[in-house]
Amino acid sequence: MYRSDKTTQHSQVWDRPDTIQCFAQKAPDTRMVARLQNASPATRVLDLGCAGGRNTVWLAERGLEVYALDASRAMVLHTRQRLQPYLARPEQRVLEGQMHDLGDFPCCFFDFVLAFGVLHYSQSVAEWERTLKAITRVLKVGGEMLISQHSPRSNLDGQALNSTSEAHVYRRASGRFQVMFEAHELDNWVGGWGFVPVLPTDEVVVPTERGWRVTIRGHYRLEV
């Protein structure tokens, strides 16, 4: 998850035990499972937004070299605890930090990056691109990225999103800002950073407590 001064109140939600359990108990992402279930143990994966270990644990169980980053200390601690049966030093693999804070990792370090539900918490397109730039630095050429983020057709709080003066930045009824793209827009933006689709970018619509979310799902390879 992403934390900034504008989302401090929302960030407290991610630290709540019920929120952590909700995400930790979810099944691993099906696209990740399909792509990595037969991956070599030498595969090095970065999980941005550890979600209480939802995907991180599945990867560690299979012996992949997994790292995770999350801005919620509670999420980080819970994920570290769940990884103890598989890693001798989980505190070295699950780090606390913002999604663009990848300076601890060297260039071309990862074979795969998971970015599920994190980039849309950027407060501006510049912040969104800052994270994508960081991902391209740590991802090997030929490496892959799975991403999911909200479409502006989402109705997350029971009310339509409000556009802002900045293209692709929307204000929710709760007052929070998010960066949102449609499928073709996401393809275009990541394409500008050297990514090409591995599979066609698609979407899923999921009901929420007050409305619904339209999630855009992309699978890309870094070509340059």
N, C-alpha and C positions, 0 to 999 in steps of 0.2 A: 504494500500500500504506500501511498505518497503522503508526505507531511509537509505542510508549509504554514506560514503564519495565518493564511486565510482559511486553513482547514483544521486548525487545532482542535476545535470542538468535535468535528467529525472524527478526528484521529482517536479521540478518547473512546469512541465506539469500538474501534479495532482492538483496544486493550481489554475489553470486557470479557470475562470468562465465557459467557454464553455465545458471544461472537466468535471467539476462538474455537470453541467446540463445534459450532455450526460449520465452520470451514474445514476444520480438521477431520470431521466425520464424513465429508463428501467423498465420493468415489474419485479416484484419479481421473484426470482429463482423458477422455476417450481418444482424442487425436494424438496426444502424447503417447498413450499406451500402444496404439497402432503403429506409430513410427519407431518407438524405442524398445519395444518388448524383446527384440532380437539383437539389440545393439551390443557391441563389444564392451567389456568392462573398462576398456581404455577410453571410452567416450566421456568427454568432460562437459557437464551441463550446468548452466546457470539458471536458477529459478528466481525470477524477480517477483517479490511479494510471496513469501513462503506459505501463507495461508494455513498456519498451524501445522505444516508438514504434509498437507494434502497430497502434493505431488513429490515433494522432496523425499519422503519416506519410501514411496514406491520405487524411486530411482535408487536409493541407497540399498534397499532390499535386494536389488538385482546386481549390486556391486559396481554400479556406474560411479564415476567420480563427480559427485554432485556438490554444488555450492548454492547458497541461497542468500538473499538480501531482502531485508524488510525494515521499514521505518518504525514499526511497532515493537517496542522492547518485549512486551508480553508475548506477542506472536513468535518472536525470535527465541525466547526462553522455552516456550512450549515445544517448538520444533526441535531445539537442541535436545530436550529431554526425550522426545520420541526417537531421536537418532542414536541414542546411547547404545542400543543393542547392535548397531551396525558400524559405528565409528568410534575410534578411541578418543578423539578430540573433536567433538561436534562443534565446540565454540570456535574452532578454526575454519569451519565450513559454513556456518550460519552466522551471518554478520548483520549488525544493525546499521542502517544507513538509508539515505534516500535513493530512489531508483536510478538517478544519474550518477551516483557516487561510486563509480567503478574503478577509482584510481588505485585500489589495492591489487588489481589484477593486471597482468602484463598484456601487451598487445598480442592479438591472435591466440588467446589462451583457450577459448571454448569452441567446442564442436557444435553446440546447440544452446540456444537461449529460449527460455519460456517467459513470455510476458503476458500473462493472463490477467486481465482486469486491472492493470496498473497505470498504463500510459494516459488513460483518459482523465486521471486525477491531476494532470498538469493544469496550471492556471493560465497558461498562454501557449500558443503554438511554439514560441521560442523555447519554452521549457520542455515541451514535447520533443522538439528536435534535439535539444541538449541530451536527452536520454537516448534517443536513437543514435546520435553521434557516438555516445559512450558505448553503446552496444556494438556498433560497427568496428570500434577500436579493439574490443576484446574478443570479437568473433573471428574465427579463421575464414579466409576466403574459401568458399565452398561450404561453409557452415550454414546451419539453418536456424530459423526463428519461427516459433509459433506465437501468434499474438491474438488477443481478443480485446475488443473495446466497444464502447457504446456508440450506437447511431443516434443522430439527432431526432429520429422518429421515436425514440424512447419516451415513455411517460412514467418517470421513476417515482414521482411524489403525488400522483393523482392529478397533476396539472401539466399542461404543455410546457416545454422548455422555452425560455426566452433567449432570443439571439442577442448578441452584444455588438459593440463596435468593431470587434475583431472577428474576422471570418473563422469559422470552426470552433469558436469558443461560445459556450452556452451557459446560462444561469438557470439553476434549478429553483423550484419553489422554496426549497430550504435555504437558499441564498448561496449555495456552493456553486463554483464554476467548474466546468469540465470541457476538455477538448474532445470533439466528436467528429467522426468521419463516416461517410457511406463507403461501401465496398470499393467502388472505382476510385474514390478519393484516397482511401488508404493505400491502394495499389500505386497510385501516382506519387504519393508522398514518400513511401519507403523506396519506390523505384528511383527517386532522386538521390538516394543514398547507396545505390548499387544493389538493391534487392530485386529479385524476380520471383514470381509466384511458382511454387512447386505444384500446388493444386489450385483450382479456382477459389477465390475468396468468396465465402458464403455468409449467411446470417441465420440466427435462430432467434425466435421470439419467446420470452419466458415471462409468465405472470409474476408480479411482485405483490407485496402486501397492499400497496396503494395504487398500483398501475401495472406497467409492464416495461421490460427492457428489450430492446433490439440489439443483439450482440453481433458485431461484425467479426468474423474469424478468418485470419489469414495464415498461410504457411509459405514462408519465403526462404530463398537461398541467397547468400551474399556472393555476388559474382565478381565484384571489383573492390 
